[in-house]
Amino acid sequence: MIDSDETEIIGNWILKDGRMIGDEGCERVHRLTIDYLVKIGSDSIGWDTLFRDPRDNRFWERIYLQSEMHGGGPPSLRYISDDEAKTKYANLFITNND
């Protein structure tokens, strides 16, 4: 679960036994996006992904803050407002009123 006062969960890569692995933040992002948050969809580029917390309906966005790294770097989650979500992910909020 995500605490109601949390706004970011940042993953980092760490060097362990000669290889890069995800830290606790990466593991938490992975668990939340697989087992808890509800996936809404991806942005128009397909890189960032929008999720909704089923408990409080807040929007969360999975992003990759270190884009210069291979694969965009480690994943992070950040809370975004309804307005931010509807602007950036407008393609997911289009309704057909026919």
C-alpha positions as CSV (number, residue, x, y, z in Angstrom):
1,M,0.0,0.0,0.0
2,I,1.0,3.6,-0.3
3,D,0.7,6.0,2.6
4,S,-1.7,8.9,2.2
5,D,1.1,11.4,2.7
6,E,3.5,9.9,0.2
7,T,4.1,11.6,-3.1
8,E,7.1,9.8,-4.5
9,I,8.7,6.4,-4.5
10,I,12.1,6.6,-6.1
11,G,14.0,3.6,-7.3
12,N,17.8,3.5,-7.6
13,W,20.3,1.0,-9.0
14,I,23.1,-0.2,-6.8
15,L,26.2,-2.2,-7.6
16,K,26.2,-5.5,-5.8
17,D,28.7,-8.3,-6.5
18,G,29.8,-6.7,-9.7
19,R,26.3,-6.1,-11.2
20,M,23.6,-3.4,-11.1
21,I,20.4,-4.4,-9.2
22,G,17.4,-2.5,-8.1
23,D,17.2,-1.2,-4.6
24,E,14.2,-1.4,-2.2
25,G,12.6,1.5,-4.1
26,C,12.7,-0.4,-7.4
27,E,11.3,-3.5,-5.7
28,R,8.5,-1.5,-4.2
29,V,7.6,0.2,-7.5
30,H,7.6,-3.2,-9.1
31,R,5.4,-4.8,-6.5
32,L,2.9,-1.9,-6.4
33,T,2.6,-1.8,-10.2
34,I,2.1,-5.5,-10.5
35,D,0.1,-6.4,-7.4
36,Y,-1.7,-3.2,-6.2
37,L,-2.1,-0.2,-8.4
38,V,-4.7,-0.3,-11.3
39,K,-3.0,0.3,-14.6
40,I,-4.9,3.0,-16.7
41,G,-2.5,3.1,-19.7
42,S,0.6,4.8,-21.2
43,D,1.3,8.2,-22.5
44,S,1.3,8.9,-26.2
45,I,5.0,8.0,-26.5
46,G,4.5,4.8,-24.5
47,W,7.3,5.4,-22.0
48,D,5.4,6.7,-18.9
49,T,2.5,4.8,-17.4
50,L,-0.5,6.0,-15.4
51,F,-2.0,4.0,-12.5
52,R,-4.7,4.6,-10.0
53,D,-4.6,3.7,-6.3
54,P,-7.8,1.7,-5.7
55,R,-7.9,2.8,-2.0
56,D,-7.9,6.6,-2.4
57,N,-8.2,7.0,-6.3
58,R,-5.1,9.1,-6.5
59,F,-3.2,8.9,-9.8
60,W,0.4,7.6,-9.8
61,E,2.8,7.8,-12.7
62,R,5.6,5.4,-13.3
63,I,8.5,7.3,-14.8
64,Y,12.2,6.9,-15.4
65,L,14.1,9.8,-14.0
66,Q,17.5,8.9,-15.3
67,S,16.8,8.7,-19.0
68,E,20.5,8.9,-19.9
69,M,20.9,5.4,-18.4
70,H,20.2,2.1,-20.3
71,G,16.5,1.5,-20.4
72,G,15.7,4.8,-18.9
73,G,17.3,3.9,-15.6
74,P,15.4,2.7,-12.5
75,P,11.6,3.2,-12.2
76,S,10.0,5.6,-9.9
77,L,6.4,6.4,-9.0
78,R,5.1,9.9,-8.4
79,Y,1.7,11.2,-7.5
80,I,0.1,13.4,-10.1
81,S,-3.1,15.5,-9.7
82,D,-6.2,14.7,-11.7
83,D,-5.6,17.7,-13.9
84,E,-2.0,16.7,-14.6
85,A,-3.2,13.1,-15.5
86,K,-6.0,14.3,-17.8
87,T,-3.6,16.7,-19.6
88,K,-0.7,14.3,-20.1
89,Y,-2.8,11.2,-20.7
90,A,-5.6,12.9,-22.6
91,N,-5.8,9.9,-24.9
92,L,-6.9,7.8,-22.0
93,F,-9.7,10.1,-20.9
94,I,-11.5,10.6,-24.2
95,T,-15.1,9.5,-24.0
96,N,-17.5,8.9,-26.8
97,N,-20.8,10.7,-26.1
98,D,-22.7,9.5,-29.2
